[in-house]
């Protein structure tokens, strides 16, 4: 997620690290060079082979260690006792009384949701969708985030979309990146909303830097959805245009083909038409007027020789039977048919069957169409350079320089108005 020498060191899963990024409930904050802000409790950074770093404990209990060169600004603040406790124990933040109260309420509503009584179920669904308290998010996440029923995960996303403020954003981004259902991921992206785009963008940019082609593709869809007016994601999108994926990929598809060969012995000159596709691999050294069955496949040369010596002369009755296709050579044991040949011919009769596909883990160059679409949308530069990352990087370096010059030549006369989140708007007088 960060530079090669100092990637995230976490005492939690990758998903909770992503969810915990930028949470605004704690006082300390670290602004990253990519434009995002990480909130948490600053703690002493662990030793990382002499590399300077900054460490925070997030609300989920994850320890984030960030390279110093990734940090633009560090702001301190908040309750010293709280930070000292976090630095000393690193313990996971315990749920507040309000969050614990929601655990029971959410569980009750979900039980009613599965009721056989349609009215009870419908009212429970309405009550769930009317939840607007951010304190309910931990309980909703516990019961719904990874529920095997995609319908309930869609309900989870819809509820989070109705909860205003910054806290739901990190859970929605997480769902849009890691949910197994494409429809749930799409609804999670849309639930973020334009007013919370600035909160989601740093998370999607960090996802672009994870080095996973699938996650990068989904993060690019998120960038396309919320937009990127300052082009903060451009260089990372360029890096993800092409990936060398080493996960198993099919090199030989499943199909019907020869799975084995069966050796067949017969008298010279006999073509076994009852075995379609049989390949002749023998050599005729003698003559014969009739086909002769010598024995089962896999006979040794000595067995073949012995069977040939034991062949009996043909009789008028056996000749008559042999001319009838219905009475072709049959397995009646060595020495039961017709005339004595000089030597046995050999045929390789193929055995057909369905073969399993074959896979390889060799890295394969993969072009990420979602990343290219997002790059074209963010830069508004068409036709662009396709999947040529070098050309994109050169163009973007010149473009950034041009934009910086334009901004310095015509500075804004007044600072932009402070953005007010919905739950922070002043009360009407």
C-alpha positions, 0 to 999 in steps of 0.5 A: 500500500505504501513504498516497498521498504515500509509497507503497512505493518498491521495487527489486523486484517487488510480489510480492517486496515482499509476500513480504519483509514481516515477515521475522524473520531480520534484526534491525531492525524497524518496527511499523506503525500497522496492527498489522503488523511489518516486519523488515529492515536500516534504511538512510538514507531517500531524499528524498521531497519533504520527507516524513519516512520510514523505509527498510529493505532486506528479505531479497529486496533490496527497499527499503521506504520507509514514511511516518513517520505509518504507523510506530508503533515502530522497534527497532534491533539486529543486526550493525552491519557487516551493516547498513552493508553493506546500507546501502552496497550495497543488494545482494540477500542472497546464499543461504546454504550451506544454501540452496544445498545445497537447490537441487541436492536439490530439482532432483533430487527434481523430476526423479525426480517426473517419472520413468516409474517409478511407485515412483521418482516416488511416493518423490520426492513423499513426500520433497518433502512431508517437507521441513521445513527453511526453508532449502529455501524459496528452491529450492522457490520457484524451481522451483515457485512459478510453474510452469505446472502447477497440480498442481506449484503445489499441491505447492509449497503443501502443502510450505510448509504442512509447514514450520513457523515464520514464513518460509513464511507470506509465500510462502503469502500471496503464493500465495493472492493472486496464483496464477491458479488458485482451487484453489491460492489456497484451499489456500494460505490453508488451509495458513497455519494458526491458529498463524500467523494473526498473521503472515499478517494484516498481509500481508492488510491491506496487500493490502487497501490496494493499491487493486486490486479482485481482490487485495482480494477475495482478501485478504478471503478470507484474512482470513475464513480466519485471522480477525481478533479485534481488528478490525485489518482492518475499516476497510480492508475497509470501504474496499474494499466498492465499487470503480470498476474501469476494466478492459475490460468488455463493453457489447454482447454478441456475437450475430447481427445486421445487419452491412451493407445491400445495395441492390437495384433493381427495378421499381415494386411488386415486393417481393423476397420472396427477400430475407427482412427486406428493407426498402423505402425507395423510391418507386413512380412508375409501374406494371408488371405484372412484376418486372424485373432492372435490374442489380447493387447499387450502380448509379448513377442514370445506370446505372439510367436507362440500364438502364430505357431498354434494357428490352425489351417482355415476350413471352408466353414471358417472361410465362409464365416470370415467373409461375413462382416457380422462374424469378423475376427473374434476373441476365441483364444490363440490358434482358433482361426483360418490360415497361418501368417508369417508374422503379426502386424501391430496397430495402435488403436486410440482410446478417446475421452474427455481431458481435463483443462491444464493450468499454468502459474506463469505470469501473464501480462494482463491489460486492465480495461477498467483502469484505462477507462478511469484514466481516460475519464479522469484526465479527459485526454483522448484518445490517450496512449492505450496501455503504454504506461511510459507514454502516459507517465511522460504526458502526465508529468508535462500536464502536471507542470502545465497545470501548476504554472497556470495556478501560479500565474492566476492565484485564487483571489479568495480561499474556497468556502469550507465544506460542511458535511450534512451532519455538521451544518449549523442549526437554522435560526 
